[in-house]
Amino acid sequence: MLTNKFTGKMLWIGGQRQNDHDCGTPFVWKGLNGELAFNYTDWLEGEPTCNDNVEFCVHLWSNHAYRWNDLRCQRETCSVCEYNPVA
C-alpha cells in the first residue's frame, strides 16, 4: 500500500487542467511527450469539483477505492512518475 507522511493515502497520477488556474479547461495527461487528452476517467462520484477555484490536479484516493479526485497541485504527496529509459 502506498502512503506518505503528508496526506495519508493519496497518489498523484499526472493529470491536471490543460490551462493552470482555469476550471473551465479539460483535464489532460502532462508527461514527457507533452499533453494527451483523457480517454478514460475514474472520478469519485461528484468529482471533479474545482473547489474554491484552486483544484487543478488529479490524484488517486485509497480511502475511496483509488477513485480520482481533483486537488490543489501544491499539496505534497507521492506520485506515479513516467520513466523513459535510455536505449
Secondary structure as GFF3:
##gff-version 3
##sequence-region A 1 87
A	DSSP	beta_strand	10	17	.	.	.	ID=ss1
A	DSSP	beta_strand	27	31	.	.	.	ID=ss2
A	DSSP	beta_strand	34	37	.	.	.	ID=ss3
A	DSSP	three_ten_helix	51	53	.	.	.	ID=ss4
A	DSSP	beta_strand	57	61	.	.	.	ID=ss5
A	DSSP	three_ten_helix	62	64	.	.	.	ID=ss6
A	DSSP	beta_strand	67	71	.	.	.	ID=ss7
A	DSSP	beta_strand	78	79	.	.	.	ID=ss8
###
